[in-house]
Amino acid sequence: MAERVNNKSVIVAPVDSLYTILLILAAALQLFGLVFVVVRAMQQFGSLWPPAGG
């Protein structure tokens, strides 16, 4: 991203490390949620899918 300082273009380095950490955290949380749902389904239904017919 270019920023103008005194009519000169200055290239400012983006703060990517924060967004990378947040992306890794979001992916890890989503993976944890998926594992949690799979484990709970196995505990309640004995398989990944609930029985047909309610």
N, C-alpha and C positions, 0 to 999 in steps of 0.2 A: 504494500500500500504506500503510495506516495503522499507526502504531506508538504505543504508549502510553508516555508519559514523564510521571511524576508525575500519573497519572490524567487526562492531557490527550491528546487525539488529535492527533498530529503527522503531517502528510503528508510522507513521505520520497520524494524523486524517485528512480526506478529508474535503474540504471546500464545504459541501453540502448545506449550507444555500443559497449561491448565485444561485446555479442551481435550487433549490426549488423555489426561488423567480422568476427566469426567466421562469420556467415551469408554475407557477401560472399566471404570466403575459401573457404568450403566450396563455394559455387556456382562460383567460378572454378576450383577444383581439379577439380570434376566435369566442367566444360566442357573443361578441358585433357585429362582422361582420355578423354572421348568423342572429341575430335579425334585423340588418339593412337591409339585403337583403329581409327578410320576410316582413318587414314594407313597403319597397319600392315596392315590388311586389303587396302587397295589395293596395297600393295607385294607382299604374298604371293600374293594371289589374282587380282589384276587387276580386281577389282570389290569391292563391299561385302560380298557373300555368297560363301562358299566354294563350290566346285563340288559338284554333287549326286553322291551315290554314294561319297563318301569319297575 
